[in-house]
Amino acid sequence: MKLQQLRYIWEVAHHDLNVSATAQSLFTSQPGISKQIRLLEDELGVEIFARSGKHLTHVTQVGETIIEMAGQILREAETIKQIAQEYSDEKQGSLSIATTHTQARYALPPVIGEFRTRYPDVTLHMNQGTPAQIAELAATGQADFAIATEGLDLFSDLVMMPCYRWNRAVVVTRDHPLVEKAGGSEGLTIEDIAAEPIVTYVFGFTGRSRLDDAFSKAGLTPNVVFTATDTDVIKTYVRLGLGVGIIATMALDPKMDDDLVALPAEHLFQSSVTHIGFRRGTFLRRYMYDFIAWFAPHLDKETVDAAIACSTRAQREALFAELDLPVR
């Protein structure tokens, strides 16, 4: 049994059983991968993949167990490399982050800038996706860090730590009637927003559940006419008059978005918390600790190590229960 064979079965399983696509991603030949998989199956005496002719059709029951264990072995092998590299050259390596568009566009740029200045020889990779995709990337080791707000139940196998609180703003064009309403004695109400066509995030993205909860508690059904994962797209359609936008407050740029007005909505919607996390057993290199601390200053090395030492999610939540999180 060779480490290379384990990598081949893992990669094939995660390329929808497409050996050709796997070969391209690994810069090797399709016949070479097929041969090594057959040799491994012959050595183990079981089929990892079921076949129809030359095509792989599905992963066998025993194959699922073998592939899962192969993933664990590959992650451990990568950890060994990281440990060795930390002691040979602590300022070289790579860092992969999985997050949403809003975090990548509005929260991370200053951190990335600082990181590049301090660690110019560390390669950075940014992956954007849904909470489910982010969790999968981190859990399988394809991303070192997951940064997310929604769907924390998907991250149960990760060490997740709170970074900051944020809320929403109602974004409209300058001539919109809600501008005058918001400046009145009563201010903006949830009923005012429910009466308007709404442009906001896709369900499962960037605190959308908090938004839906607010309308539900008020016994209202929001008229959501357009959803997107990209905040810039939402603002574009607000400008086109499609409806009023509800976005993360941090996503409004005073200079670039000077044609829009952000109406405060903290009194209408409960704040959300953004978390950063990594899979259990991850060897955190010094630059990884630094990245976390730049993104969330209260998460210094000592605090991160304390979170790692917690054996359950409940223990980690208790660790941060009294923490007064910064607000963005």
C-alpha positions in Angstrom: 0.0 0.0 0.0 1.4 3.4 -1.0 0.5 6.9 0.0 0.1 7.8 -3.7 -2.5 5.0 -4.1 -4.5 6.4 -1.2 -4.3 9.9 -2.7 -5.6 8.5 -6.0 -8.7 6.9 -4.6 -9.4 9.9 -2.4 -9.1 12.3 -5.4 -11.2 10.1 -7.7 -14.0 9.9 -5.1 -13.9 13.7 -4.9 -14.0 14.2 -8.7 -17.3 12.4 -9.1 -15.5 9.2 -10.1 -14.1 11.0 -13.2 -10.6 9.5 -13.6 -9.8 11.8 -16.5 -10.5 14.9 -14.5 -8.6 13.5 -11.5 -5.6 12.9 -13.7 -5.7 16.5 -15.0 -5.9 17.9 -11.5 -2.9 15.7 -10.3 -0.9 16.3 -13.5 -0.6 12.6 -14.2 -2.0 10.1 -16.7 -5.4 8.4 -16.6 -4.0 4.9 -17.2 -1.5 5.4 -14.4 -4.3 6.2 -11.9 -6.4 3.3 -13.0 -3.5 0.9 -12.7 -2.6 2.1 -9.2 -6.2 1.8 -8.0 -6.4 -1.8 -9.4 -3.1 -2.7 -7.7 -4.4 -1.4 -4.4 -7.7 -3.3 -4.8 -5.8 -6.5 -5.6 -3.6 -6.0 -2.5 -6.6 -5.5 -0.3 -8.7 -8.1 -1.9 -11.8 -5.9 -2.2 -13.2 -3.5 -4.8 -13.2 0.1 -3.8 -15.1 1.2 -6.9 -17.8 -0.7 -8.7 -17.5 -0.7 -12.5 -19.5 -1.0 -15.7 -16.9 -1.8 -18.3 -14.1 0.6 -17.9 -16.2 3.2 -16.2 -16.5 3.6 -12.4 -20.1 3.7 -11.4 -20.1 4.1 -7.6 -18.1 3.6 -4.4 -18.7 0.2 -2.8 -19.7 0.0 0.9 -16.2 -1.1 2.0 -14.8 1.5 -0.4 -16.5 4.3 1.5 -14.8 3.2 4.7 -11.4 2.8 3.0 -11.7 6.2 1.3 -12.6 7.9 4.6 -9.6 6.4 6.3 -7.4 7.3 3.3 -8.5 10.9 3.8 -7.4 10.8 7.5 -4.0 9.3 6.5 -3.5 12.0 3.9 -4.3 14.7 6.4 -1.9 13.3 8.9 0.8 13.1 6.2 0.2 16.7 5.4 0.5 17.6 9.1 3.8 15.9 9.3 5.0 18.0 6.3 3.7 21.2 8.0 5.5 20.4 11.3 8.8 19.8 9.4 8.4 23.0 7.4 7.6 25.0 10.6 11.0 24.1 12.0 12.9 24.4 8.7 11.4 27.7 7.6 8.5 29.2 9.6 7.8 31.9 7.0 7.1 29.6 4.0 4.1 27.5 3.2 0.5 28.0 2.1 -2.8 29.0 3.7 -6.2 28.2 2.2 -9.4 30.0 3.4 -13.0 29.1 2.6 -15.6 31.8 3.2 -18.5 33.7 1.7 -18.3 36.6 -0.8 -19.2 39.2 1.9 -16.3 38.1 4.1 -13.9 37.9 1.3 -14.9 41.3 -0.2 -15.4 43.4 3.0 -13.9 41.8 6.1 -10.8 40.1 4.9 -8.9 42.6 2.7 -7.1 44.4 5.6 -6.1 41.1 7.1 -4.9 39.7 3.8 -2.9 42.9 3.3 -1.2 42.6 6.6 -0.6 38.9 6.1 1.1 39.5 2.7 3.4 42.1 4.2 4.5 39.9 7.1 4.6 36.6 5.2 5.3 37.3 1.5 6.5 33.7 0.9 3.3 32.1 2.1 0.9 31.3 -0.8 -2.7 32.3 -0.1 -5.8 30.6 -1.6 -9.3 31.9 -1.2 -12.4 29.7 -1.8 -15.9 31.2 -1.8 -19.0 29.1 -1.4 -22.1 28.3 0.6 -21.8 27.4 4.3 -22.1 23.7 3.3 -19.3 24.0 0.8 -17.2 25.9 3.2 -17.7 23.2 5.9 -16.8 20.5 3.4 -13.6 22.2 2.3 -12.4 22.6 5.8 -13.5 19.2 7.0 -11.7 17.4 4.2 -8.5 19.5 4.5 -8.9 21.4 1.2 -9.1 24.6 3.3 -7.2 25.4 6.4 -9.7 27.9 7.8 -13.5 28.2 7.5 -15.0 31.7 8.0 -18.8 31.8 8.2 -21.8 33.2 9.9 -24.6 30.8 8.9 -25.1 27.1 9.3 -22.9 26.5 12.3 -24.5 23.1 12.7 -22.6 22.1 9.6 -19.3 22.8 11.3 -19.7 20.5 14.3 -16.5 18.7 13.5 -14.5 21.9 13.4 -13.1 24.1 16.2 -15.2 27.2 15.6 -14.4 30.5 17.5 -16.5 33.8 17.5 -14.8 36.7 15.8 -17.2 39.7 15.7 -20.8 40.8 15.7 -22.4 42.6 12.8 -25.9 43.8 11.8 -27.8 44.9 8.7 -28.7 48.1 7.0 -31.6 48.8 4.7 -30.2 50.2 1.5 -32.2 52.5 -0.8 -31.7 55.1 -3.5 -31.5 58.7 -2.2 -35.0 59.6 -3.5 -36.7 56.6 -1.9 -39.7 57.3 0.4 -38.2 55.3 3.2 -35.4 57.9 3.6 -37.9 60.4 4.9 -39.7 57.7 6.9 -36.5 56.7 8.7 -35.8 60.3 9.7 -39.3 60.7 11.2 -40.2 60.5 14.9 -41.2 56.9 14.7 -38.3 55.7 12.6 -38.2 52.7 10.4 -40.4 49.8 11.3 -40.4 46.2 10.3 -43.9 46.8 8.8 -42.4 49.5 6.6 -39.8 47.1 5.1 -42.3 44.3 4.7 -44.5 46.6 2.6 -41.6 47.0 0.1 -40.1 44.6 -2.5 -36.9 43.3 -0.9 -33.5 42.5 -2.5 -31.2 40.5 -0.2 -29.1 37.4 0.4 -29.9 33.9 -0.7 -31.2 31.8 2.3 -28.3 30.3 4.1 -25.9 33.2 3.4 -24.7 36.1 5.5 -27.1 36.1 8.3 -30.2 35.6 6.2 -31.8 33.4 9.0 -31.8 36.4 11.4 -33.6 38.4 8.7 -36.3 35.8 8.3 -36.7 35.4 12.0 -37.4 39.1 12.5 -40.3 39.0 10.0 -41.6 35.7 11.3 -41.7 37.1 14.9 -43.7 40.1 13.7 -46.1 37.8 11.9 -45.1 39.2 8.5 -44.1 37.6 5.2 -41.4 39.6 3.5 -41.8 40.3 -0.3 -38.4 39.0 -1.4 -38.2 39.6 -5.1 -34.5 39.0 -5.8 -31.7 37.1 -3.9 -28.0 36.9 -4.5 -24.9 35.6 -2.8 -22.9 38.7 -3.9 -23.6 42.0 -2.0 -22.4 44.1 -5.0 -25.1 42.4 -7.1 -27.7 43.3 -4.5 -26.7 46.9 -4.5 -26.7 47.0 -8.3 -30.4 45.9 -8.4 -31.3 48.4 -5.7 -29.9 51.1 -8.0 -32.1 49.7 -10.8 -35.2 50.2 -8.6 -36.0 46.5 -8.2 -36.5 47.0 -4.4 -34.9 47.9 -1.1 -31.8 46.1 -0.2 -31.0 44.5 3.1 -27.3 43.9 3.4 -24.5 43.6 6.0 -23.7 47.2 7.3 -20.0 46.7 6.6 -20.7 46.1 2.9 -21.6 49.7 2.3 -18.7 51.8 1.0 -19.3 55.5 1.7 -17.3 56.5 -1.4 -18.2 53.9 -3.9 -21.9 53.7 -2.8 -22.5 57.5 -2.3 -25.6 57.2 -4.5 -27.2 54.9 -1.9 -28.5 55.6 1.6 -28.0 53.1 4.4 -30.9 53.2 6.9 -29.9 51.8 10.3 -31.8 48.6 11.1 -30.1 47.4 14.3 -33.3 47.9 16.2 -35.2 45.6 13.8 -32.8 42.7 13.3 -30.8 40.6 15.8 -27.1 40.8 15.3 -25.1 37.9 13.8 -21.7 36.5 14.7 -19.0 35.5 12.3 -16.8 32.6 13.3 -13.5 31.2 12.2 -12.6 27.6 12.5 -10.4 24.7 11.5 -10.6 20.9 11.6 -9.6 19.1 14.8 -6.0 17.9 14.7 -4.8 20.7 12.5 -1.2 21.7 13.2 -1.4 25.5 13.4 1.8 27.1 12.1 2.9 30.5 13.5 1.5 32.4 10.5 -1.8 30.7 11.0 -2.0 31.9 14.6 -1.1 35.3 13.4 -3.8 35.3 10.7 -6.5 34.4 13.3 -5.3 37.2 15.6 -5.3 39.8 12.9 -8.8 38.8 11.9 -10.0 38.7 15.5 -7.6 40.3 18.0 -9.1 38.6 21.0 -8.2 35.2 19.6 -4.5 35.2 20.6 -2.5 32.0 20.7 -3.4 31.2 24.3 -7.1 31.6 23.6 -7.0 29.5 20.4 -5.1 26.8 22.3 -7.8 26.9 25.0 -10.5 26.4 22.4 -8.6 23.5 20.9 -8.4 21.9 24.3 -12.2 21.9 24.7 -13.6 18.5 23.9 -17.1 19.6 23.1 -18.8 22.5 21.4 -20.6 23.3 24.6 -17.2 23.8 26.4 -16.0 26.1 23.6 -19.2 28.2 23.9 -18.7 28.4 27.6 -15.2 29.6 27.0 -16.4 32.5 25.0 -19.7 33.1 26.9 -18.6 36.3 28.7 -16.6 37.7 25.8 -17.7 41.1 24.6 -17.2 40.7 20.8 -16.2 43.7 18.7 -18.8 45.1 16.3 -18.4 45.8 12.6 
